[in-house]
Amino acid sequence: MGLDFGAKTVGVAISDPMLITAQGIEIIRRKDENKLRQTLARIEELILEYQVEEIVLGLPKNMNDTLGDRAELTLEFKDKLERRTGLPVHMWDERLTTVAADKAMMEAGIRRENRKEHVDKIAAVFILQGFLDSRALKK
């Protein structure tokens, strides 16, 4: 499972059973940035439904490779995910995934006003696909 953790949304992607391709499945919308109980509960439901064994979480590093406030919140979320699910959570550098997702939607002809609806889910696909591709190269 790939996750793009944001202040108001969490984009979710799942790989195929052979761990070759990633597909976006949903965007979990959060009412309050500081409350994660419902978000974690939904992720647990998806873990059971899709028989997830590992999680890849996008790490929003700054362009100069430092960690800012958003990255610190993401690392806290990683700890909560690991404690709650018992699954390993791999961090994946997500710099430019939102830019790549937006560009892919532009190339697909999706109107600007409709892109915001899908960008987090597509960013999660880019995060998971990057992880899957890097793992395949190591074999």
C-alpha positions in Angstrom: 0.0 0.0 0.0 1.3 3.5 -0.9 0.2 6.5 1.1 0.5 10.2 0.3 -0.1 11.8 3.7 -1.3 15.4 3.6 -2.8 18.0 6.0 -6.3 17.4 4.8 -6.2 14.2 2.7 -4.4 10.8 2.4 -4.0 9.4 -1.1 -4.1 5.6 -1.2 -2.7 3.3 -3.8 -2.4 -0.5 -3.9 -0.2 -2.8 -5.9 -1.2 -5.8 -7.9 -0.6 -9.2 -6.2 2.7 -9.6 -8.2 4.0 -6.3 -6.9 4.5 -4.9 -10.4 2.0 -2.0 -10.8 0.3 0.5 -8.5 -3.3 1.7 -8.8 -4.9 4.5 -6.9 -7.9 3.4 -4.9 -9.2 6.4 -2.9 -8.5 9.6 -1.1 -9.2 9.7 2.6 -10.5 13.1 3.6 -9.7 14.4 7.1 -11.9 16.9 8.9 -9.2 17.9 11.3 -5.4 17.8 10.7 -4.7 16.8 14.3 -7.2 13.9 14.5 -6.1 10.7 12.9 -8.3 8.1 14.5 -10.8 7.8 11.6 -8.0 8.0 9.0 -6.1 5.2 10.7 -9.3 3.1 11.0 -10.0 3.5 7.3 -6.4 2.5 6.5 -6.8 -0.6 8.6 -10.0 -1.5 6.7 -8.2 -1.2 3.4 -5.3 -3.3 4.8 -7.7 -6.1 5.5 -9.6 -5.7 2.3 -6.5 -5.7 0.1 -4.4 -8.1 2.3 -1.6 -5.5 2.6 1.7 -6.7 4.0 3.8 -3.5 3.8 3.1 0.2 3.6 5.1 2.8 1.7 4.7 6.3 3.0 5.8 9.4 1.0 8.3 11.5 2.9 8.0 15.2 1.8 11.6 16.3 1.9 12.6 19.8 1.0 14.4 20.3 -2.3 17.7 20.7 -0.4 17.2 17.3 1.2 16.3 18.6 4.6 13.2 17.7 6.6 10.6 20.4 7.4 7.5 20.5 9.5 5.5 18.4 7.1 8.1 15.7 7.0 8.2 15.7 10.9 4.4 15.2 11.0 4.7 12.4 8.4 7.3 10.6 10.5 5.0 10.9 13.5 2.2 9.4 11.3 4.6 6.6 10.4 5.1 5.7 14.0 1.3 5.6 14.6 0.8 3.5 11.5 3.4 0.9 12.6 2.0 0.8 16.2 -1.6 0.5 15.0 -1.2 -1.9 12.1 1.9 -3.9 13.1 3.1 -3.7 9.5 6.5 -2.4 8.3 6.3 1.2 7.0 8.9 2.2 4.4 9.6 5.9 3.8 9.9 7.0 0.2 11.2 10.4 -1.0 8.1 12.0 -2.5 9.7 15.2 -3.9 7.9 16.2 -7.1 5.3 13.4 -7.0 2.5 15.9 -6.8 4.1 17.8 -9.7 4.4 14.6 -11.7 0.8 13.6 -10.8 -0.5 17.0 -12.0 1.5 16.8 -15.2 0.2 13.3 -15.9 -3.4 14.5 -15.4 -2.7 17.5 -17.7 -1.4 15.2 -20.4 -4.5 13.0 -20.0 -6.6 16.0 -20.7 -8.1 16.4 -17.2 -9.4 19.9 -16.6 -7.5 22.0 -14.0 -10.6 22.3 -11.7 -11.0 18.5 -11.7 -7.3 17.7 -11.0 -7.4 18.6 -7.4 -9.9 15.8 -6.8 -7.4 13.2 -7.9 -3.9 14.6 -7.3 -3.4 12.9 -3.9 -4.4 9.5 -5.1 -2.2 9.8 -8.2 0.7 11.0 -6.0 0.2 7.8 -3.9 0.5 5.8 -7.1 3.8 7.5 -8.0 5.1 6.9 -4.5 4.2 3.2 -4.5 5.3 2.6 -8.1 8.7 4.2 -7.4 9.1 1.9 -4.5 8.1 -1.2 -6.4 10.4 -0.3 -9.3 13.4 0.3 -7.0 12.7 -3.1 -5.3 12.5 -4.8 -8.7 15.8 -3.3 -9.8 17.5 -4.7 -6.7 16.5 -8.3 -7.5 
